[in-house]
Amino acid sequence: MIKVNENFLKMQDSYLFSTIAKKVAKYQEENPDKKIIKLGIGDVTRPIVPKVLEQMHDAVDEVGKSESFRGYGPEQGYEFIRKAIVENDYKKRGINIELDEVFVSDGAKCDCGNIVDLFGTNNKVAITDPVYPVYLDTNIMTGRTGKYDEETGKYEGIIYLPCTAENNFIPELPKEVPDMIYLCFPNNPTGTVLKKEELAKWVKYAKENKSIILFDSAYEAFISEEDVPHSIYEIEGAKEVAIEFRSFSKTAGFTGIRCAYTVVPKELKAYTEDGGEIGLNRLWNRRQCTKFNGVSYITQKGAEAVYSKEGQEEIKENIKYYMENAKIIREGLEEVGITYYGGINSPYVWLKVPNNMKSWDFFDLLLEKANVVGTPGVGFGPSGEGYFRLTAFGNRENTEEAMRRIKNTLQF
Ligand code: MLT
């Protein structure tokens, strides 16, 4: 008899963004005349920039000729893109990362999820709360949690690190020591950041406890303030304790094209039950070679163009555009006296739901009265209750219109 992986049965019914999509589709079906504006899922709207397109077109032509046709590429990514990553994302910031520490993939979501393959199921996991659901869900699937507790909204066995206005969205070092620590900064969903000295505390803590930090910096391109680290490797010693996830999705509009990368430094070790040290770079390489056949050549050529002079100028224009949207959202909220966080170093604005409403009630209110979709904070974890996320990734017209409608709805 075929047995199911019963860990799946512990999970909430559906992935957060699928639940929202279903709710919105139902509302639209019942109200076909309403024009709904979606500022929910963080999906980009600006088209791929010309320099990236040009290089992708050239790559298409190349694979159409027998002399330059390409089949399987290296599972870790072509050397040209890994070189561009190492030079631009790291060397320019004074960080030394080697080519074979970079693994190109089809998305940071997949990498964040797949990385759990490397770790024993008896590891203790810590997540910030609220959190990007992928970190938690993939650990539930692989059996690193107990059951879900309806009352607390938490899973047994997980260490939750609350990040709320009360602690300035800075997670405290936990007393119970985790083995795997997920940190995402600039943060999804709160849009807040950790300054260097705060991040350094985590690196020190991980070193002292032989833990690992899984650092998601998918939103680093949106950092506007000087003293905010773009990479965890800006912190001394972080290469011994951290894996970093990066993505072209938000930086260069690749949510549909799919390209990202993960850095697994060679210094990074995990341990066998009897204390033997195992290098994680080798394991991740082994895992990728077995389960992944690389990103398409055309996509990688497009990603390489992101680092060219024109590519950089063009993507910076898009980032500026989104951050202007964030400003429009922030100013709109200010006008109606709504407290908000984020939106300065991140395309997400995290607002405090007015009148002590619950996140999902506020979601329904905005959907029904303003025809605007956002993401209920509690969907990201129990500490997200009473908060709500708006994304700055919409187009200008929709963002302005959404804020007009929100202001009309919230003028209590
Ligand atoms: C989000 O809305 O949180 C993100 O778009 C989801 C993702 O990057 O997968």
Residues whose N, C-alpha, C, O or C-beta is under 5 A from the ligand:
A	BS01	MLT	G40 I41 G42 D43 K109 N188
